[in-house]
Amino acid sequence: MAERLTVGVAARLSRYLQVLTQARKMGKDRISSQEIAEYTNINATQIRRDLSAFGRFGKRGVGYRTDALLEEIRKILRTQGQHNIALVGAGRLGGAIASSPIFAEHGITIAAIFENDPEKVGQRVGNLYVSSMDDLGEISRERNIIVGVIAVPADSAQNAVDSLIDAGVKIVFNYSEALLDTPGDVQVHTSNPAVELLYALYFHLA
């Protein structure tokens, strides 16, 4: 098994992946470490050091082939292949997540959407029809769902994560403000734009 990446390296590679994905969409065949630095605010020397640890991907004065580097970073981050996720919440945030093309660009498929509001069950959101939370376990197993995304109010988030865990999901992305109580073998990643903005402001204004 390959050596596991440190949190810092994995975080930086994920940011490089974002830049490369957008660069390819813009039609850029090649990209330099300096260009990646400008988009990520990571020093170009650090970028070259990160990438050289995994092989020789670029040439001095020429840069990196965008497609090749993109695929190599996906291999390193083990993001190749198709990954099915369940979205819990069909409100405005859930609808925006379901309609975004960004997941598909990285081989991630929203395979099911769940709601506990009877009025939303059966409605079409994105390319899917909303299913009842009562069916979450059965559908998640049928569709080989490995990740859950929670886009519900904070007071509903714990019930949502409990249902996902009961269905065998071990990775959860939490877009609510709730502090979730989960077993030790379940990874919870919480996204809070306000906190992330405060973090950015701290370093910008320091």
Backbone as CSV, one residue per row, in Angstrom:
resi,resn,N_x,N_y,N_z,CA_x,CA_y,CA_z,C_x,C_y,C_z
1,MET,0.843,-1.206,0.000,0.000,0.000,0.000,0.873,1.249,0.000
2,ALA,0.512,2.255,-0.765,1.282,3.483,-0.837,1.232,4.213,0.503
3,GLU,2.325,4.962,0.788,2.394,5.710,2.034,1.292,6.761,2.050
4,ARG,0.661,6.905,3.214,-0.454,7.837,3.325,0.055,9.281,3.328
5,LEU,-0.644,10.148,2.642,-0.257,11.555,2.584,-0.487,12.234,3.922
6,THR,0.330,13.239,4.220,0.055,14.072,5.379,-1.140,14.966,5.069
7,VAL,-1.770,15.497,6.097,-2.935,16.353,5.899,-2.573,17.578,5.068
8,GLY,-1.387,18.169,5.348,-0.978,19.361,4.614,-0.779,19.107,3.133
9,VAL,-0.087,18.007,2.798,0.150,17.675,1.393,-1.168,17.382,0.691
10,ALA,-2.038,16.611,1.322,-3.326,16.273,0.719,-4.154,17.528,0.469
11,ALA,-4.122,18.463,1.412,-4.885,19.703,1.253,-4.351,20.523,0.080
12,ARG,-3.020,20.597,-0.032,-2.440,21.374,-1.139,-2.709,20.701,-2.478
13,LEU,-2.567,19.387,-2.544,-2.842,18.690,-3.799,-4.293,18.885,-4.222
14,SER,-5.197,18.918,-3.260,-6.612,19.147,-3.577,-6.809,20.520,-4.199
15,ARG,-6.061,21.504,-3.727,-6.167,22.849,-4.297,-5.566,22.897,-5.699
16,TYR,-4.470,22.163,-5.901,-3.896,22.101,-7.253,-4.907,21.450,-8.197
17,LEU,-5.594,20.432,-7.701,-6.583,19.726,-8.518,-7.693,20.674,-8.963
18,GLN,-8.134,21.546,-8.064,-9.170,22.514,-8.406,-8.703,23.435,-9.530
19,VAL,-7.483,23.928,-9.406,-6.940,24.836,-10.416,-6.794,24.137,-11.758
20,LEU,-6.271,22.918,-11.735,-6.055,22.182,-12.984,-7.377,21.850,-13.673
21,THR,-8.385,21.517,-12.894,-9.698,21.220,-13.466,-10.255,22.438,-14.196
22,GLN,-10.131,23.603,-13.560,-10.627,24.829,-14.177,-9.770,25.214,-15.377
23,ALA,-8.448,25.016,-15.271,-7.554,25.350,-16.378,-7.880,24.518,-17.613
24,ARG,-8.189,23.238,-17.405,-8.545,22.387,-18.541,-9.840,22.863,-19.176
25,LYS,-10.810,23.262,-18.363,-12.070,23.771,-18.901,-11.852,25.047,-19.713
26,MET,-10.821,25.809,-19.348,-10.500,27.046,-20.064,-9.658,26.795,-21.306
27,GLY,-9.305,25.519,-21.538,-8.547,25.177,-22.727,-7.050,25.331,-22.603
28,LYS,-6.531,25.430,-21.372,-5.095,25.579,-21.161,-4.428,24.208,-21.248
29,ASP,-3.552,24.026,-22.232,-2.840,22.759,-22.397,-1.699,22.607,-21.406
30,ARG,-1.101,23.723,-21.036,0.018,23.700,-20.104,-0.181,24.757,-19.015
31,ILE,0.449,24.501,-17.872,0.354,25.449,-16.767,1.654,25.391,-15.980
32,SER,2.109,26.536,-15.502,3.366,26.595,-14.758,3.098,26.580,-13.258
33,SER,4.136,26.292,-12.494,3.995,26.319,-11.033,3.681,27.733,-10.568
34,GLN,4.187,28.742,-11.286,3.909,30.127,-10.913,2.434,30.462,-11.121
35,GLU,1.850,29.938,-12.204,0.416,30.175,-12.433,-0.425,29.503,-11.353
36,ILE,-0.066,28.263,-10.994,-0.788,27.565,-9.921,-0.659,28.352,-8.623
37,ALA,0.535,28.908,-8.381,0.770,29.692,-7.173,-0.147,30.911,-7.110
38,GLU,-0.330,31.566,-8.262,-1.161,32.769,-8.299,-2.614,32.470,-7.948
39,TYR,-3.077,31.276,-8.319,-4.476,30.911,-8.045,-4.679,30.308,-6.655
40,THR,-3.619,29.801,-6.040,-3.757,29.115,-4.752,-3.124,29.856,-3.588
41,ASN,-2.290,30.871,-3.892,-1.518,31.564,-2.858,-0.563,30.627,-2.123
42,ILE,-0.150,29.566,-2.807,0.878,28.667,-2.291,2.160,28.956,-3.063
43,ASN,3.264,29.070,-2.345,4.537,29.407,-2.970,4.885,28.435,-4.089
44,ALA,5.375,28.968,-5.213,5.696,28.129,-6.372,6.755,27.090,-6.046
45,THR,7.697,27.440,-5.176,8.717,26.468,-4.772,8.079,25.307,-4.022
46,GLN,7.109,25.607,-3.169,6.405,24.548,-2.439,5.621,23.663,-3.401
47,ILE,5.022,24.252,-4.413,4.273,23.480,-5.407,5.195,22.516,-6.134
48,ARG,6.350,23.015,-6.584,7.300,22.142,-7.285,7.809,21.040,-6.367
49,ARG,8.036,21.370,-5.095,8.505,20.373,-4.139,7.432,19.295,-3.922
50,ASP,6.180,19.718,-3.795,5.082,18.750,-3.607,5.003,17.792,-4.788
51,LEU,5.057,18.350,-5.988,4.866,17.525,-7.182,6.074,16.637,-7.462
52,SER,7.286,17.154,-7.211,8.489,16.362,-7.494,8.608,15.156,-6.567
53,ALA,7.903,15.189,-5.429,7.936,14.049,-4.506,7.265,12.821,-5.107
54,PHE,6.457,13.018,-6.160,5.715,11.905,-6.767,6.183,11.582,-8.181
55,GLY,7.205,12.286,-8.681,7.707,11.985,-10.019,8.060,13.257,-10.767
56,ARG,8.482,13.085,-12.010,8.853,14.220,-12.856,7.684,14.527,-13.789
57,PHE,6.973,15.611,-13.495,5.774,15.935,-14.257,5.960,17.113,-15.212
58,GLY,6.928,17.973,-14.950,7.062,19.176,-15.767,8.485,19.407,-16.227
59,LYS,8.664,20.425,-17.077,9.979,20.798,-17.564,10.202,22.276,-17.274
60,ARG,11.430,22.581,-16.836,11.765,23.970,-16.530,11.545,24.850,-17.770
61,GLY,10.820,25.952,-17.576,10.568,26.874,-18.673,9.399,26.480,-19.557
62,VAL,8.877,25.263,-19.366,7.773,24.775,-20.196,6.509,24.589,-19.365
63,GLY,6.683,24.156,-18.127,5.536,23.929,-17.256,5.031,22.502,-17.315
64,TYR,3.827,22.327,-16.851,3.210,21.005,-16.759,2.120,20.848,-17.809
65,ARG,2.006,19.647,-18.355,0.854,19.340,-19.212,-0.368,19.227,-18.312
66,THR,-1.353,20.049,-18.549,-2.513,20.140,-17.659,-3.205,18.789,-17.490
67,ASP,-3.528,18.112,-18.599,-4.236,16.836,-18.524,-3.446,15.790,-17.759
68,ALA,-2.157,15.689,-18.059,-1.324,14.663,-17.435,-1.203,14.898,-15.933
69,LEU,-0.965,16.150,-15.548,-0.820,16.451,-14.124,-2.133,16.252,-13.383
70,LEU,-3.229,16.615,-14.024,-4.548,16.414,-13.426,-4.786,14.944,-13.113
71,GLU,-4.487,14.085,-14.078,-4.702,12.648,-13.873,-3.762,12.081,-12.820
72,GLU,-2.514,12.568,-12.781,-1.560,12.077,-11.782,-1.996,12.448,-10.373
73,ILE,-2.485,13.673,-10.197,-2.933,14.089,-8.868,-4.171,13.303,-8.456
74,ARG,-5.041,13.005,-9.406,-6.204,12.175,-9.089,-5.772,10.790,-8.622
75,LYS,-4.733,10.245,-9.250,-4.205,8.947,-8.810,-3.650,9.038,-7.395
76,ILE,-2.876,10.086,-7.147,-2.269,10.258,-5.832,-3.336,10.392,-4.757
77,LEU,-4.392,11.150,-5.060,-5.468,11.368,-4.087,-6.503,10.244,-4.101
78,ARG,-6.284,9.261,-4.975,-7.181,8.100,-5.085,-8.610,8.528,-5.406
79,THR,-8.748,9.492,-6.307,-10.078,9.982,-6.666,-10.535,9.475,-8.024
80,GLN,-9.787,8.529,-8.604,-10.212,7.983,-9.889,-11.424,7.081,-9.700
81,GLY,-12.164,6.870,-10.774,-13.327,5.998,-10.699,-14.582,6.781,-10.383
82,GLN,-15.648,6.044,-10.143,-16.946,6.656,-9.884,-17.309,6.489,-8.417
83,HIS,-17.739,7.574,-7.784,-18.093,7.548,-6.371,-19.525,8.033,-6.217
84,ASN,-20.365,7.247,-5.581,-21.774,7.598,-5.412,-22.010,8.205,-4.032
85,ILE,-22.744,9.311,-4.007,-23.036,9.965,-2.742,-24.546,10.148,-2.589
86,ALA,-24.964,10.249,-1.322,-26.361,10.530,-1.001,-26.456,11.949,-0.465
87,LEU,-27.423,12.682,-0.954,-27.668,14.045,-0.491,-28.911,14.037,0.381
88,VAL,-28.783,14.500,1.608,-29.933,14.600,2.511,-30.325,16.064,2.607
89,GLY,-31.491,16.389,2.085,-31.968,17.759,2.079,-32.257,18.235,0.671
90,ALA,-33.512,18.569,0.406,-33.909,19.009,-0.932,-34.405,20.449,-0.924
91,GLY,-33.920,21.234,0.046,-34.259,22.650,0.094,-33.406,23.449,-0.877
92,ARG,-33.251,24.752,-0.605,-32.493,25.594,-1.533,-31.024,25.181,-1.622
93,LEU,-30.407,24.889,-0.469,-29.007,24.475,-0.494,-28.861,23.114,-1.169
94,GLY,-29.728,22.182,-0.810,-29.676,20.864,-1.425,-29.901,20.938,-2.925
95,GLY,-30.832,21.782,-3.351,-31.098,21.940,-4.775,-29.897,22.493,-5.518
96,ALA,-29.207,23.450,-4.888,-28.015,24.027,-5.517,-26.911,22.986,-5.639
97,ILE,-26.751,22.165,-4.606,-25.730,21.114,-4.641,-26.071,20.096,-5.732
98,ALA,-27.336,19.694,-5.775,-27.756,18.675,-6.737,-27.627,19.149,-8.175
99,SER,-27.777,20.453,-8.400,-27.744,20.999,-9.760,-26.346,21.399,-10.216
100,SER,-25.381,21.373,-9.304,-24.038,21.809,-9.659,-23.309,20.738,-10.463
101,PRO,-22.591,21.129,-11.529,-21.847,20.155,-12.330,-20.494,19.796,-11.730
102,ILE,-20.113,20.450,-10.635,-18.753,20.296,-10.124,-18.460,18.879,-9.633
103,PHE,-19.478,18.187,-9.113,-19.251,16.826,-8.623,-18.910,15.887,-9.769
104,ALA,-19.691,15.971,-10.840,-19.473,15.085,-11.993,-18.087,15.280,-12.595
105,GLU,-17.567,16.502,-12.530,-16.242,16.778,-13.081,-15.155,15.969,-12.390
106,HIS,-15.428,15.545,-11.164,-14.439,14.787,-10.395,-14.863,13.335,-10.183
107,GLY,-15.775,12.843,-11.013,-16.175,11.450,-10.921,-17.088,11.149,-9.758
108,ILE,-17.785,12.168,-9.251,-18.690,11.994,-8.114,-20.129,12.116,-8.612
109,THR,-20.940,11.127,-8.273,-22.338,11.111,-8.709,-23.268,11.240,-7.510
110,ILE,-24.162,12.216,-7.557,-25.231,12.266,-6.557,-26.244,11.216,-6.972
111,ALA,-26.224,10.078,-6.275,-27.017,8.917,-6.678,-28.407,8.914,-6.072
112,ALA,-28.634,9.722,-5.042,-29.953,9.747,-4.399,-30.086,11.015,-3.567
113,ILE,-31.319,11.517,-3.470,-31.639,12.678,-2.634,-32.760,12.274,-1.689
114,PHE,-32.618,12.615,-0.413,-33.592,12.204,0.592,-34.142,13.408,1.346
115,GLU,-35.401,13.271,1.768,-36.093,14.327,2.503,-37.071,13.705,3.490
116,ASN,-37.285,14.420,4.635,-38.328,13.964,5.559,-39.604,14.790,5.425
117,ASP,-39.594,15.779,4.526,-40.781,16.593,4.258,-41.610,15.898,3.177
118,PRO,-42.803,15.400,3.532,-43.628,14.670,2.554,-43.941,15.474,1.296
119,GLU,-44.008,16.809,1.421,-44.342,17.632,0.262,-43.205,17.668,-0.772
120,LYS,-41.979,17.381,-0.329,-40.835,17.395,-1.245,-40.539,16.018,-1.822
121,VAL,-40.980,14.984,-1.137,-40.746,13.625,-1.636,-41.482,13.435,-2.959
122,GLY,-40.789,12.909,-3.951,-41.374,12.706,-5.267,-41.117,13.844,-6.237
123,GLN,-40.676,15.001,-5.708,-40.363,16.119,-6.591,-39.019,15.884,-7.285
124,ARG,-38.855,16.505,-8.421,-37.598,16.382,-9.168,-36.646,17.500,-8.751
125,VAL,-35.434,17.116,-8.387,-34.384,18.065,-8.037,-33.156,17.671,-8.842
126,GLY,-32.700,18.563,-9.716,-31.614,18.185,-10.618,-32.088,17.092,-11.549
127,ASN,-31.372,15.981,-11.580,-31.743,14.852,-12.442,-32.399,13.718,-11.672
128,LEU,-32.725,13.960,-10.402,-33.256,12.883,-9.557,-34.594,13.269,-8.943
129,TYR,-35.340,12.232,-8.593,-36.551,12.430,-7.813,-36.232,12.214,-6.341
130,VAL,-36.800,13.055,-5.488,-36.516,13.005,-4.060,-37.179,11.782,-3.430
131,SER,-36.402,11.058,-2.643,-36.897,9.873,-1.945,-37.121,10.194,-0.471
132,SER,-37.943,9.370,0.174,-38.225,9.533,1.599,-37.045,9.050,2.432
133,MET,-36.834,9.695,3.573,-35.793,9.257,4.499,-36.034,7.818,4.946
134,ASP,-37.279,7.376,4.919,-37.582,6.000,5.321,-36.918,4.982,4.409
135,ASP,-36.594,5.395,3.185,-36.006,4.473,2.206,-34.495,4.634,2.085
136,LEU,-33.897,5.455,2.938,-32.477,5.767,2.794,-31.592,4.529,2.875
137,GLY,-31.837,3.678,3.860,-31.003,2.489,4.029,-31.027,1.575,2.821
138,GLU,-32.214,1.260,2.347,-32.367,0.337,1.227,-31.761,0.915,-0.050
139,ILE,-32.061,2.186,-0.343,-31.558,2.804,-1.567,-30.036,2.960,-1.509
140,SER,-29.504,3.328,-0.362,-28.054,3.514,-0.237,-27.310,2.216,-0.509
141,ARG,-27.842,1.117,-0.031,-27.188,-0.168,-0.272,-27.338,-0.594,-1.730
142,GLU,-28.505,-0.355,-2.304,-28.733,-0.708,-3.710,-27.810,0.058,-4.649
143,ARG,-27.550,1.313,-4.336,-26.793,2.191,-5.237,-25.326,2.356,-4.808
144,ASN,-24.910,1.544,-3.862,-23.507,1.532,-3.433,-23.036,2.923,-3.025
145,ILE,-23.798,3.560,-2.171,-23.461,4.915,-1.712,-22.436,4.829,-0.590
146,ILE,-21.358,5.610,-0.721,-20.278,5.545,0.261,-20.099,6.849,1.044
147,VAL,-20.720,7.932,0.560,-20.570,9.236,1.198,-21.942,9.879,1.335
148,GLY,-22.157,10.560,2.458,-23.392,11.303,2.661,-23.118,12.791,2.771
149,VAL,-23.977,13.599,2.154,-23.875,15.058,2.241,-25.131,15.562,2.942
150,ILE,-24.944,16.293,4.020,-26.071,16.779,4.815,-26.296,18.258,4.529
151,ALA,-27.466,18.579,3.986,-27.830,19.961,3.657,-29.207,20.251,4.242
152,VAL,-29.303,20.116,5.564,-30.567,20.320,6.279,-30.330,21.291,7.431
153,PRO,-31.396,21.843,8.015,-31.217,22.717,9.183,-30.521,21.979,10.320
154,ALA,-29.881,22.745,11.199,-29.082,22.154,12.278,-29.891,21.198,13.155
155,ASP,-31.172,21.520,13.395,-31.959,20.676,14.295,-32.360,19.338,13.667
156,SER,-32.123,19.183,12.368,-32.428,17.911,11.697,-31.161,17.125,11.340
157,ALA,-30.008,17.732,11.568,-28.758,17.144,11.086,-28.388,15.845,11.798
158,GLN,-28.603,15.770,13.119,-28.228,14.555,13.845,-29.043,13.357,13.376
159,ASN,-30.346,13.554,13.165,-31.169,12.457,12.648,-30.696,12.029,11.262
160,ALA,-30.287,13.003,10.472,-29.804,12.694,9.118,-28.533,11.858,9.175
161,VAL,-27.587,12.268,10.014,-26.329,11.519,10.076,-26.547,10.137,10.688
162,ASP,-27.465,10.022,11.636,-27.771,8.708,12.219,-28.297,7.753,11.149
163,SER,-29.150,8.271,10.275,-29.702,7.427,9.205,-28.621,7.010,8.218
164,LEU,-27.724,7.929,7.905,-26.628,7.606,6.994,-25.707,6.544,7.596
165,ILE,-25.404,6.686,8.873,-24.536,5.713,9.543,-25.198,4.346,9.587
166,ASP,-26.488,4.315,9.871,-27.230,3.041,9.881,-27.172,2.366,8.507
167,ALA,-27.045,3.172,7.451,-26.986,2.632,6.082,-25.573,2.216,5.696
168,GLY,-24.612,2.416,6.596,-23.248,1.983,6.325,-22.320,3.059,5.806
169,VAL,-22.796,4.304,5.749,-21.964,5.401,5.258,-20.909,5.755,6.302
170,LYS,-19.657,5.921,5.856,-18.554,6.196,6.776,-17.942,7.584,6.598
171,ILE,-18.348,8.298,5.533,-17.830,9.640,5.281,-19.015,10.580,5.117
172,VAL,-19.014,11.672,5.888,-20.141,12.602,5.869,-19.628,14.026,5.700
173,PHE,-20.235,14.747,4.762,-19.963,16.171,4.616,-21.157,16.927,5.187
174,ASN,-20.887,17.760,6.171,-21.929,18.421,6.925,-21.982,19.902,6.558
175,TYR,-23.073,20.314,5.892,-23.252,21.716,5.545,-24.155,22.442,6.540
176,SER,-24.525,21.765,7.607,-25.315,22.419,8.651,-24.371,22.991,9.706
177,GLU,-24.932,23.702,10.670,-24.113,24.269,11.740,-24.055,23.343,12.952
178,ALA,-24.660,22.165,12.854,-24.746,21.263,13.999,-23.413,20.589,14.297
179,LEU,-23.159,20.342,15.577,-22.050,19.503,16.006,-22.583,18.084,16.083
180,LEU,-22.098,17.214,15.211,-22.675,15.879,15.071,-21.970,14.870,15.967
181,ASP,-22.753,14.037,16.588,-22.248,12.961,17.448,-22.184,11.694,16.599
182,THR,-20.968,11.225,16.310,-20.799,10.065,15.444,-19.766,9.107,16.030
183,PRO,-19.811,7.831,15.633,-18.795,6.874,16.074,-17.410,7.253,15.566
184,GLY,-16.379,6.690,16.199,-15.014,7.031,15.853,-14.600,6.636,14.457
185,ASP,-15.284,5.654,13.861,-14.892,5.212,12.519,-15.615,5.962,11.410
186,VAL,-16.368,7.005,11.765,-17.067,7.828,10.775,-16.371,9.181,10.668
187,GLN,-15.977,9.556,9.456,-15.328,10.847,9.228,-16.379,11.899,8.918
188,VAL,-16.363,12.989,9.672,-17.288,14.094,9.428,-16.486,15.330,9.051
189,HIS,-16.794,15.905,7.900,-16.150,17.125,7.435,-17.221,18.212,7.397
190,THR,-17.040,19.244,8.201,-18.030,20.311,8.282,-17.570,21.522,7.488
191,SER,-18.451,22.042,6.641,-18.154,23.218,5.827,-18.961,24.397,6.341
192,ASN,-18.252,25.446,6.767,-18.909,26.659,7.244,-18.258,27.855,6.551
193,PRO,-18.927,28.428,5.545,-18.327,29.532,4.778,-17.922,30.716,5.648
194,ALA,-18.687,31.018,6.698,-18.358,32.161,7.548,-17.045,31.927,8.280
195,VAL,-16.851,30.729,8.808,-15.607,30.409,9.516,-14.427,30.448,8.550
196,GLU,-14.621,29.906,7.345,-13.547,29.912,6.360,-13.201,31.344,5.934
197,LEU,-14.205,32.203,5.876,-13.958,33.609,5.541,-13.172,34.295,6.651
198,LEU,-13.530,34.019,7.899,-12.804,34.599,9.026,-11.344,34.151,9.011
199,TYR,-11.122,32.887,8.665,-9.761,32.345,8.574,-8.964,33.109,7.506
200,ALA,-9.586,33.326,6.351,-8.908,34.046,5.271,-8.650,35.501,5.666
201,LEU,-9.619,36.137,6.325,-9.449,37.521,6.745,-8.331,37.680,7.756
202,TYR,-8.191,36.701,8.637,-7.145,36.755,9.660,-5.777,36.875,9.013
203,PHE,-5.507,36.024,8.011,-4.197,36.016,7.378,-4.021,37.224,6.446
204,HIS,-5.133,37.697,5.876,-5.031,38.833,4.955,-4.787,40.125,5.724
205,LEU,-5.416,40.246,6.889,-5.340,41.495,7.649,-4.208,41.498,8.679
206,ALA,-3.579,40.322,8.869,-2.521,40.247,9.891,-1.333,41.121,9.537
